[in-house]
Amino acid sequence: MERTDKRAFVYRVFESIAPAYDRMNTLLSFGAHKRWRRIMLEMMDVRPGSRALDVATGTGDLALALRRSVGAAGEVVGLDFSPAMLARAREKAARAGLADIVWVEGDALALPFPDGRFDYATIGFALRNVPDLDRTLAEMARVVRPGGLVVSLELSKPVVPGFREIYYVYFERILPLLGRWFARRYEEYRWLPESLRGFPDHKGLAARFVRAGLTDVRVRLLFGGIAAVHVGRKPGGDAPFGAVGGSAEGGAALF
């Protein structure tokens, strides 16, 4: 799919599924996405007073969690290209008493922020949907300061034989049917497994982090590899959290 075609298609998908997005995420992941987000934040070790950007923020769950982590002296910006998703995020933030999050309608391929603006740039379950993975990572690396972190939580490819085959049956055949039954959206949820087919596995994504100029890349596989957290540091300066840890061959340490 061409870049412009993919962007237009993904835009239509997320505009249409926004009302059911949170409920379906919980259903399709059996609630695991909430624990995965907590693991991501633990790996980041967010410091109070930090500045964080959540790219492709969707309905804002990660941005809200970051806002709680950075505290009153910190700053969080959530960016998405879908007005329907951002509307849900604003409503959710208002209900949580976190109305000071800044919500921006924008493009992950051309982030509307100056170089070095943030300590952290995160993206959750969205890298596989962007039209240009390398450009998105490069933009995220650009807008964090030297020593800042670029962090992704994303679906990945299972690594455990046996479980891998069972998972793909669920992911490719059953999941779209759940989308039809519970959200009345079959084609949109059929896109989910399709979006992962051409996406790199955890090692390939770690290599793309390195290609974007990030160092000390760490990877944590979740639930047999069906999801993964990737953390990379922009060279120079002090890391915004404790020691990142040494990197293994290929730029990723699995733990």
The 8 nearest C-alpha neighbors of each residue, nearest first, counted from 0:
[[1, 5, 4, 2, 3, 130, 6, 8],
 [0, 2, 4, 3, 5, 130, 6, 131],
 [1, 3, 130, 5, 4, 6, 0, 131],
 [4, 2, 6, 5, 1, 7, 130, 0],
 [5, 3, 1, 7, 6, 2, 8, 0],
 [6, 4, 8, 2, 7, 3, 0, 1],
 [5, 7, 3, 9, 4, 8, 130, 10],
 [8, 6, 10, 4, 5, 9, 3, 11],
 [7, 9, 5, 11, 10, 6, 4, 12],
 [10, 8, 12, 6, 11, 7, 5, 13],
 [9, 11, 7, 8, 13, 12, 6, 14],
 [12, 10, 14, 8, 9, 13, 15, 7],
 [13, 11, 9, 15, 10, 14, 187, 16],
 [14, 12, 16, 15, 10, 11, 17, 9],
 [13, 15, 11, 83, 12, 17, 16, 81],
 [14, 16, 13, 12, 17, 11, 18, 83],
 [17, 15, 13, 19, 20, 18, 14, 12],
 [16, 18, 20, 84, 19, 14, 15, 13],
 [19, 17, 16, 20, 15, 87, 21, 83],
 [20, 18, 22, 17, 16, 21, 23, 182],
 [19, 21, 17, 23, 22, 16, 18, 24],
 [22, 20, 24, 23, 19, 25, 58, 18],
 [21, 23, 25, 19, 24, 20, 26, 18],
 [22, 24, 26, 20, 25, 21, 27, 19],
 [25, 23, 21, 27, 26, 22, 28, 20],
 [24, 26, 30, 23, 22, 28, 29, 27],
 [25, 27, 23, 29, 24, 28, 22, 30],
 [26, 28, 24, 29, 25, 23, 174, 30],
 [27, 29, 30, 31, 25, 26, 24, 32],
 [30, 28, 26, 31, 25, 27, 32, 24],
 [29, 31, 25, 28, 32, 33, 26, 24],
 [32, 30, 34, 28, 33, 29, 35, 25],
 [33, 31, 35, 34, 30, 36, 28, 25],
 [34, 32, 36, 31, 35, 30, 37, 25],
 [33, 35, 37, 31, 36, 32, 38, 30],
 [36, 34, 32, 38, 37, 33, 39, 31],
 [35, 37, 39, 33, 34, 38, 32, 40],
 [36, 38, 34, 40, 39, 35, 41, 33],
 [37, 39, 41, 35, 36, 40, 42, 34],
 [40, 38, 36, 42, 37, 41, 228, 35],
 [39, 41, 43, 37, 42, 38, 44, 36],
 [40, 42, 38, 44, 43, 39, 37, 45],
 [43, 41, 39, 40, 44, 38, 230, 45],
 [42, 44, 40, 45, 41, 39, 240, 230],
 [45, 43, 41, 42, 240, 40, 46, 241],
 [46, 44, 43, 68, 240, 69, 47, 40],
 [45, 47, 49, 69, 48, 44, 240, 239],
 [48, 46, 69, 70, 49, 73, 68, 45],
 [73, 47, 49, 72, 69, 70, 46, 50],
 [50, 48, 73, 69, 47, 46, 118, 51],
 [49, 51, 74, 117, 118, 73, 75, 119],
 [52, 50, 119, 75, 117, 118, 120, 74],
 [51, 53, 120, 76, 75, 77, 54, 119],
 [52, 54, 121, 77, 56, 122, 62, 120],
 [53, 55, 122, 78, 56, 121, 52, 77],
 [56, 54, 79, 78, 57, 122, 125, 53],
 [55, 57, 59, 54, 77, 53, 79, 78],
 [58, 56, 84, 59, 55, 79, 85, 88],
 [59, 57, 88, 84, 87, 85, 60, 56],
 [58, 60, 88, 62, 56, 57, 61, 63],
 [61, 59, 63, 62, 58, 64, 56, 88],
 [60, 62, 64, 63, 59, 65, 56, 53],
 [61, 63, 65, 59, 64, 60, 53, 77],
 [64, 62, 66, 60, 61, 65, 59, 67],
 [63, 65, 61, 67, 66, 62, 60, 68],
 [64, 66, 68, 62, 63, 67, 61, 69],
 [67, 65, 63, 68, 69, 64, 75, 62],
 [66, 68, 64, 65, 70, 69, 63, 71],
 [67, 69, 65, 66, 70, 45, 47, 64],
 [70, 68, 47, 73, 48, 66, 49, 67],
 [71, 69, 47, 73, 68, 67, 72, 48],
 [70, 72, 73, 69, 48, 47, 74, 67],
 [73, 71, 48, 70, 47, 74, 69, 49],
 [48, 74, 72, 69, 49, 70, 71, 50],
 [73, 75, 50, 51, 49, 76, 69, 72],
 [76, 74, 51, 100, 66, 52, 50, 101],
 [75, 77, 101, 52, 102, 100, 53, 51],
 [76, 78, 53, 102, 56, 62, 52, 103],
 [79, 77, 103, 54, 55, 56, 104, 102],
 [80, 78, 55, 104, 56, 81, 105, 57],
 [79, 81, 105, 104, 106, 82, 78, 55],
 [82, 80, 84, 83, 79, 14, 85, 10],
 [83, 81, 85, 84, 86, 80, 104, 14],
 [84, 82, 86, 81, 14, 85, 17, 87],
 [83, 85, 57, 58, 87, 81, 86, 82],
 [86, 84, 88, 82, 87, 83, 58, 89],
 [85, 87, 83, 89, 88, 84, 82, 90],
 [86, 88, 90, 84, 58, 85, 89, 91],
 [87, 89, 58, 59, 85, 91, 86, 90],
 [90, 88, 92, 86, 91, 87, 85, 93],
 [91, 89, 87, 93, 88, 92, 94, 86],
 [90, 92, 88, 94, 89, 93, 87, 95],
 [93, 91, 97, 95, 89, 98, 94, 90],
 [92, 94, 98, 96, 90, 95, 91, 97],
 [93, 95, 91, 92, 96, 90, 97, 98],
 [96, 94, 92, 93, 97, 91, 98, 63],
 [95, 97, 93, 94, 98, 92, 99, 91],
 [98, 96, 92, 95, 99, 93, 100, 63],
 [97, 99, 93, 92, 100, 96, 89, 95],
 [100, 98, 97, 101, 75, 92, 74, 96],
 [101, 99, 75, 98, 76, 102, 97, 66],
 [100, 102, 76, 99, 77, 75, 103, 98],
 [103, 101, 77, 76, 78, 100, 104, 85],
 [104, 102, 78, 105, 77, 101, 79, 76],
 [105, 103, 80, 79, 78, 102, 82, 81],
 [104, 106, 80, 79, 103, 78, 107, 110],
 [105, 107, 108, 109, 80, 110, 79, 104],
 [108, 106, 109, 110, 135, 54, 105, 55],
 [107, 109, 135, 106, 134, 110, 138, 131],
 [110, 108, 106, 107, 111, 138, 105, 135],
 [109, 111, 107, 112, 106, 108, 138, 105],
 [112, 110, 109, 113, 105, 106, 107, 103],
 [111, 113, 110, 142, 114, 116, 115, 109],
 [114, 112, 116, 142, 115, 111, 141, 110],
 [113, 115, 142, 141, 116, 112, 143, 144],
 [144, 116, 114, 143, 142, 117, 141, 113],
 [115, 117, 142, 114, 143, 113, 144, 112],
 [118, 116, 143, 50, 119, 51, 115, 144],
 [117, 119, 147, 50, 143, 51, 144, 49],
 [120, 118, 51, 148, 117, 147, 149, 143],
 [121, 119, 52, 149, 139, 53, 51, 150],
 [120, 122, 150, 53, 151, 149, 54, 52],
 [123, 121, 151, 54, 53, 55, 125, 152],
 [122, 124, 152, 125, 151, 153, 121, 56],
 [125, 123, 153, 152, 126, 154, 122, 127],
 [124, 126, 128, 127, 123, 55, 122, 129],
 [127, 125, 128, 129, 124, 132, 122, 153],
 [126, 128, 125, 129, 194, 198, 195, 124],
 [129, 127, 125, 126, 130, 194, 9, 5],
 [128, 130, 131, 126, 127, 132, 125, 6],
 [129, 131, 2, 6, 5, 128, 132, 3],
 [132, 130, 134, 129, 133, 135, 2, 108],
 [131, 133, 135, 134, 129, 136, 126, 130],
 [134, 132, 136, 135, 131, 137, 207, 211],
 [133, 135, 137, 131, 136, 132, 108, 138],
 [136, 134, 108, 138, 132, 137, 133, 107],
 [135, 137, 139, 133, 138, 134, 211, 140],
 [138, 136, 134, 140, 211, 135, 139, 141],
 [139, 137, 141, 135, 140, 136, 134, 142],
 [138, 140, 136, 141, 137, 142, 120, 135],
 [139, 141, 137, 138, 143, 142, 136, 149],
 [142, 140, 138, 114, 139, 143, 137, 115],
 [141, 143, 114, 115, 116, 139, 140, 117],
 [144, 142, 115, 117, 147, 118, 140, 116],
 [115, 143, 145, 147, 118, 117, 146, 116],
 [146, 144, 235, 236, 233, 147, 234, 143],
 [145, 147, 238, 236, 237, 233, 235, 234],
 [148, 146, 118, 144, 143, 145, 233, 232],
 [147, 149, 232, 119, 231, 150, 233, 120],
 [148, 150, 120, 231, 230, 121, 119, 140],
 [151, 149, 230, 121, 229, 148, 120, 231],
 [152, 150, 122, 229, 228, 121, 123, 153],
 [153, 151, 228, 123, 227, 124, 122, 229],
 [154, 152, 124, 226, 227, 123, 151, 155],
 [153, 155, 226, 225, 227, 124, 156, 152],
 [154, 156, 226, 225, 200, 227, 224, 153],
 [155, 157, 225, 224, 200, 158, 154, 226],
 [158, 156, 224, 225, 163, 223, 159, 155],
 [157, 159, 224, 223, 160, 156, 163, 225],
 [158, 160, 162, 163, 157, 223, 161, 224],
 [161, 159, 163, 162, 158, 164, 157, 165],
 [162, 160, 163, 164, 159, 165, 166, 158],
 [161, 163, 165, 164, 160, 159, 166, 157],
 [164, 162, 157, 166, 161, 160, 165, 159],
 [163, 165, 167, 161, 166, 162, 168, 160],
 [166, 164, 162, 168, 167, 163, 161, 169],
 [165, 167, 163, 169, 168, 164, 170, 162],
 [166, 168, 170, 164, 169, 165, 171, 163],
 [167, 169, 165, 166, 171, 170, 172, 164],
 [170, 168, 173, 166, 167, 172, 171, 174],
 [171, 169, 167, 174, 168, 172, 166, 173],
 [170, 172, 168, 192, 167, 169, 173, 174],
 [173, 171, 169, 168, 174, 170, 175, 176],
 [172, 174, 169, 176, 175, 170, 171, 177],
 [173, 175, 177, 170, 176, 172, 169, 171],
 [176, 174, 189, 188, 178, 177, 185, 173],
 [175, 177, 179, 173, 178, 174, 180, 185],
 [178, 176, 180, 174, 179, 175, 181, 173],
 [179, 177, 175, 182, 176, 184, 185, 181],
 [178, 180, 183, 185, 184, 176, 177, 182],
 [179, 181, 177, 178, 183, 182, 176, 184],
 [180, 182, 178, 177, 179, 183, 23, 184],
 [183, 181, 178, 184, 179, 180, 19, 23],
 [184, 182, 179, 180, 181, 178, 185, 177],
 [183, 185, 179, 182, 178, 187, 186, 188],
 [184, 186, 179, 188, 178, 187, 175, 189],
 [187, 185, 189, 188, 184, 190, 175, 179],
 [186, 188, 190, 185, 189, 184, 12, 191],
 [189, 187, 175, 190, 191, 185, 186, 178],
 [188, 190, 175, 186, 191, 187, 185, 192],
 [189, 191, 193, 188, 187, 192, 194, 186],
 [190, 192, 194, 188, 189, 193, 195, 187],
 [193, 191, 195, 194, 171, 190, 189, 170],
 [192, 194, 190, 195, 191, 196, 189, 197],
 [193, 195, 191, 192, 196, 190, 127, 128],
 [194, 196, 198, 192, 193, 197, 127, 191],
 [197, 195, 193, 198, 194, 192, 199, 156],
 [198, 196, 195, 199, 194, 193, 127, 200],
 [197, 199, 195, 196, 127, 200, 194, 155],
 [200, 198, 203, 204, 201, 197, 202, 155],
 [199, 201, 203, 202, 156, 155, 204, 198],
 [200, 202, 204, 203, 205, 155, 199, 227],
 [203, 201, 205, 204, 200, 206, 251, 199],
 [202, 204, 199, 206, 200, 205, 201, 207],
 [203, 205, 207, 201, 206, 199, 202, 200],
 [206, 204, 208, 202, 207, 203, 201, 251],
 [207, 205, 209, 203, 204, 208, 210, 202],
 [206, 208, 210, 204, 209, 205, 211, 203],
 [209, 207, 205, 211, 206, 210, 213, 204],
 [208, 210, 213, 206, 212, 207, 211, 214],
 [211, 209, 207, 212, 208, 206, 213, 133],
 [210, 212, 208, 137, 209, 213, 136, 207],
 [213, 211, 209, 210, 214, 208, 233, 140],
 [214, 212, 209, 233, 232, 231, 208, 211],
 [213, 215, 232, 216, 231, 209, 233, 234],
 [216, 214, 246, 231, 232, 245, 217, 243],
 [217, 215, 231, 251, 214, 250, 230, 246],
 [216, 218, 251, 252, 230, 229, 215, 231],
 [219, 217, 229, 253, 228, 251, 252, 220],
 [218, 220, 228, 227, 253, 254, 221, 229],
 [221, 219, 227, 224, 226, 218, 228, 223],
 [220, 222, 226, 224, 227, 223, 225, 219],
 [223, 221, 224, 225, 220, 226, 157, 227],
 [222, 224, 157, 221, 225, 159, 158, 220],
 [223, 225, 157, 220, 221, 226, 222, 158],
 [224, 226, 157, 155, 156, 154, 223, 222],
 [227, 225, 154, 155, 221, 224, 153, 220],
 [226, 228, 220, 221, 219, 153, 152, 155],
 [227, 229, 152, 219, 218, 151, 39, 220],
 [228, 230, 218, 151, 150, 217, 227, 152],
 [231, 229, 150, 217, 216, 149, 218, 228],
 [230, 232, 216, 149, 213, 148, 214, 215],
 [233, 231, 148, 214, 213, 147, 146, 215],
 [232, 234, 213, 146, 145, 147, 148, 214],
 [235, 233, 145, 146, 232, 214, 213, 236],
 [236, 234, 145, 146, 233, 237, 238, 144],
 [235, 237, 146, 145, 238, 234, 144, 147],
 [236, 238, 146, 239, 235, 145, 147, 240],
 [237, 239, 146, 240, 147, 236, 241, 232],
 [240, 238, 147, 237, 118, 146, 46, 241],
 [239, 241, 238, 44, 45, 46, 242, 43],
 [242, 240, 243, 238, 239, 44, 244, 43],
 [243, 241, 244, 240, 238, 245, 239, 237],
 [242, 244, 241, 215, 245, 240, 238, 217],
 [245, 243, 242, 246, 215, 217, 252, 216],
 [246, 244, 215, 247, 243, 252, 217, 216],
 [247, 245, 250, 215, 251, 252, 216, 244],
 [246, 248, 252, 251, 250, 249, 245, 253],
 [247, 249, 250, 246, 251, 252, 245, 216],
 [248, 250, 251, 247, 206, 202, 205, 246],
 [249, 251, 246, 216, 247, 248, 205, 215],
 [252, 250, 217, 247, 216, 246, 218, 249],
 [251, 253, 247, 217, 246, 218, 254, 250],
 [254, 252, 218, 219, 251, 217, 220, 247],
 [253, 219, 252, 218, 220, 217, 251, 221]]
